[in-house]
Amino acid sequence: MRWVKDPLVVFVLVGAIVFIGAEWLAEDDIPYTINLSEPDIQRLSDQWQLQMQRPPTVKELRGLIDQFIKEEIYYREAQRLGLDNNDTIVRRRMVQKLTFLTEDIATARPAEAEALQDYYEQHIDDYRLPPRLSFRHRYFSIDRRDNAEADARSALRDPAVKGDPFMLQREYAQRNQREIGDLFGRDFAAHIMTLEPADSWQGPVKSAYGWHTVMVTAAWPASTEPYQNVADRVASDFQQTVRAAANAAYYEDLRARYQINLPQADAVQ
């Protein structure tokens, strides 16, 4: 049985099995004819040019066509063998492509200005700006000092008292509470949002790093951005909404065509 160990013999046997299996599993609806049109070849050329920033040579285009034919043959043979069945990656990729196709069809035409304006007015809360502050601060480290809070209080009375080096910025412009909280901690952000603009230092306020004296230099109440300032964002949001609605409607239409049989309730609990 030495011949069983011969790699060439094994390769031939495996090839024969695959060929026989392909013939046995072949589906009549998978043709053996591959038709390439002029638009197909132009698409291959355009893809090459987009990537390489130049048109392909005659030899390169011939190679692109040969590669396309090879991929198409392999793809059809894989279908005949059922290699796409029960493959999670292939399944998800095909679902994704169908979803993209539905979205592209739904957004093929640019949205009209009136539709965008209506969308803006119906979703006005999405374009509201929260209250914002501009401020600067002096930092007093709990690691460098015996009593950082007391030193910070002294600095309120004596502006000459210097703070400690700080890893972040000393001054921030037009930041909302969430943005400040991401940098200094939620308690710090909530506290300084209650402060009024002034030419003097206020606090001290504790952060995730230590203690700070704070000077609020400007404040802005909550406001709504005018349409012209957020027109691009409105257009993007509108398209996303249209895509989602198109996918939902398309699925509902498809779902209505299928009969779904589920096991008994106690079998799926």
C-alpha positions in Angstrom: 0.0 0.0 0.0 3.0 2.3 -0.5 1.2 4.0 -3.4 -1.3 5.4 -0.9 1.6 7.5 0.6 2.7 8.8 -2.8 1.6 12.6 -2.8 1.1 12.5 -6.6 -1.3 9.6 -6.3 -3.2 11.2 -3.4 -3.4 14.4 -5.4 -4.9 12.6 -8.5 -7.4 10.7 -6.3 -8.5 13.9 -4.6 -8.9 15.6 -7.9 -10.9 12.7 -9.3 -13.2 12.8 -6.2 -13.7 16.5 -6.6 -14.5 16.2 -10.3 -16.9 13.3 -9.8 -18.6 15.2 -6.9 -18.9 18.3 -9.0 -20.5 16.4 -11.8 -22.9 14.7 -9.4 -23.8 17.9 -7.6 -23.9 20.1 -10.7 -26.9 22.3 -10.9 -28.6 23.0 -14.3 -29.0 26.7 -13.5 -25.2 27.3 -13.3 -24.1 27.7 -16.9 -20.8 26.7 -18.4 -20.8 29.8 -20.7 -19.0 33.0 -19.5 -19.9 36.1 -21.5 -17.8 39.2 -21.1 -19.2 42.4 -22.5 -17.4 45.6 -23.4 -18.8 47.2 -20.2 -17.3 44.3 -18.2 -13.9 44.9 -19.6 -14.1 48.6 -19.2 -15.0 48.1 -15.5 -11.9 45.9 -15.0 -9.8 48.7 -16.7 -11.4 51.4 -14.6 -10.8 49.5 -11.4 -7.1 49.1 -12.3 -6.8 52.8 -13.2 -8.4 53.8 -9.9 -5.9 51.7 -7.9 -2.8 52.3 -10.0 -3.5 55.9 -11.2 -2.9 54.9 -14.9 -4.6 52.9 -17.6 -3.5 49.2 -17.9 -1.3 48.2 -20.8 -2.6 45.6 -23.3 -0.7 42.9 -21.5 -2.0 44.0 -18.1 -5.6 44.2 -19.3 -5.3 40.7 -20.8 -4.1 39.5 -17.3 -7.1 41.2 -15.7 -9.4 39.4 -18.0 -7.7 36.1 -17.5 -7.9 36.6 -13.7 -11.6 37.5 -13.9 -12.3 34.3 -16.0 -10.4 32.2 -13.5 -12.3 33.6 -10.5 -15.6 33.2 -12.3 -14.8 29.5 -13.1 -13.7 28.8 -9.5 -16.8 30.6 -8.2 -19.2 28.5 -10.3 -17.4 25.3 -9.4 -17.5 26.2 -5.7 -21.3 26.7 -6.1 -21.7 23.3 -7.9 -19.9 21.7 -4.9 -22.1 23.6 -2.5 -19.0 25.1 -0.8 -21.1 28.3 -0.1 -23.6 26.3 1.9 -23.4 26.6 5.7 -20.5 29.1 5.4 -21.1 31.9 7.9 -18.6 34.3 6.2 -20.1 33.8 2.7 -23.6 34.1 4.1 -22.9 37.3 5.9 -21.0 38.8 2.9 -24.0 38.0 0.6 -26.4 39.6 3.0 -24.2 42.6 3.3 -24.0 43.0 -0.5 -27.8 42.7 -0.9 -28.2 45.3 1.8 -25.8 47.7 0.1 -27.6 47.2 -3.2 -30.9 48.1 -1.6 -29.3 51.2 0.0 -27.7 52.3 -3.3 -31.0 52.0 -5.2 -32.8 54.0 -2.5 -30.3 56.9 -2.5 -29.5 56.9 -6.2 -31.2 60.3 -6.7 -29.9 63.3 -4.7 -32.4 64.5 -2.0 -34.4 67.6 -2.9 -33.7 70.7 -0.8 -37.3 70.8 0.5 -37.0 67.2 1.8 -33.8 68.0 3.6 -35.3 71.2 5.1 -38.3 69.1 6.3 -36.0 66.5 7.8 -34.1 69.1 9.6 -37.2 70.6 11.2 -38.6 67.2 12.1 -35.3 66.2 13.8 -34.4 69.6 15.2 -33.4 68.1 18.6 -30.5 66.3 16.8 -29.0 69.7 15.9 -29.1 71.4 19.3 -25.8 72.4 20.9 -25.6 71.8 24.7 -24.3 74.5 27.0 -20.6 75.2 26.6 -17.8 76.8 28.5 -14.4 78.3 27.8 -12.1 78.1 30.8 -8.6 77.9 32.1 -7.3 76.2 35.2 -4.5 75.8 37.7 -3.7 72.3 38.9 -2.7 71.2 42.4 -1.4 67.6 42.6 -2.5 65.3 45.4 0.7 63.3 44.8 3.1 66.3 45.0 1.5 68.1 48.0 0.5 67.3 51.5 -2.8 69.1 51.2 -3.6 70.0 47.6 -7.1 71.3 48.4 -5.7 73.8 51.0 -3.1 75.0 48.6 -5.7 75.5 45.9 -7.8 77.6 48.4 -4.7 79.7 49.2 -4.2 80.3 45.5 -7.7 81.8 45.3 -6.6 84.5 47.7 -3.1 84.9 46.3 -2.9 84.6 42.5 0.9 84.5 42.8 0.6 80.9 44.2 1.7 78.6 41.4 0.2 75.3 40.5 1.8 72.1 39.4 2.7 70.8 35.9 -0.3 69.2 34.2 -0.3 66.6 31.5 -3.2 68.1 29.5 -4.0 71.6 28.4 -4.2 74.6 30.7 -7.0 76.2 28.7 -10.1 74.9 26.8 -12.5 76.6 24.4 -16.2 75.9 23.9 -16.4 72.5 25.6 -19.6 70.9 26.7 -20.2 69.0 29.9 -19.6 65.6 28.3 -16.3 66.7 26.7 -15.1 68.2 29.9 -16.1 65.1 31.8 -14.2 62.9 29.4 -11.0 64.9 30.3 -11.4 65.7 34.0 -14.2 63.4 35.3 -17.9 63.8 35.6 -18.0 65.5 39.0 -15.5 68.2 37.9 -17.5 68.8 34.7 -20.8 69.0 36.6 -19.3 71.5 39.1 -17.7 74.0 36.6 -20.9 74.0 34.4 -22.5 75.8 37.4 -19.9 78.6 37.4 -20.5 82.0 35.9 -17.9 83.7 33.7 -15.6 85.9 35.8 -12.2 87.6 35.8 -11.3 85.9 39.0 -10.4 82.3 39.9 -13.1 80.1 41.4 -13.2 76.8 43.2 -11.3 74.8 44.2 -12.8 72.0 42.1 -11.7 68.3 42.4 -11.0 66.3 39.3 -9.8 62.8 38.6 -6.2 64.1 38.9 -6.4 66.4 42.0 -7.6 69.9 42.7 -8.0 72.9 40.5 -8.8 76.6 40.6 -10.9 77.5 37.6 -11.5 80.7 35.6 -14.5 80.6 33.3 -13.8 83.1 30.5 -17.0 82.6 28.5 -20.3 80.6 28.5 -22.9 79.8 25.9 -26.4 78.5 26.7 -28.0 75.6 24.8 -28.9 76.6 21.2 -29.9 75.2 17.9 -27.6 75.3 14.9 -29.1 77.0 11.9 -29.8 74.8 8.9 -27.1 76.4 6.7 -24.5 75.5 9.3 -25.3 71.8 9.4 -26.6 71.3 5.8 -24.0 68.6 5.0 -24.7 66.8 8.2 -28.5 66.9 7.6 -27.9 65.5 4.1 -25.8 62.6 5.5 -28.4 61.9 8.3 -31.2 62.0 5.8 -29.5 59.5 3.5 -28.9 57.1 6.5 -32.6 57.3 7.4 -33.6 56.6 3.8 -31.3 53.6 3.6 -32.7 52.2 6.9 -36.3 52.7 5.7 -35.5 51.1 2.3 -33.9 48.0 3.9 -36.8 47.7 6.4 -39.4 47.9 3.6 -37.5 45.5 1.3 -37.2 43.0 4.1 -40.9 43.2 5.0 -41.8 42.6 1.3 -39.5 39.6 1.1 -40.7 38.3 4.5 -44.3 38.2 3.3 -43.3 35.8 0.5 -41.9 33.2 2.8 -43.6 30.6 5.0 -41.7 30.1 8.2 -42.1 26.8 10.1 -40.7 26.9 13.6 -40.5 24.1 16.2 -42.9 23.9 19.1 -42.5 26.7 21.6 -41.1 24.4 24.3 -38.4 23.1 21.8 -36.8 26.5 21.4 -37.0 27.7 25.0 
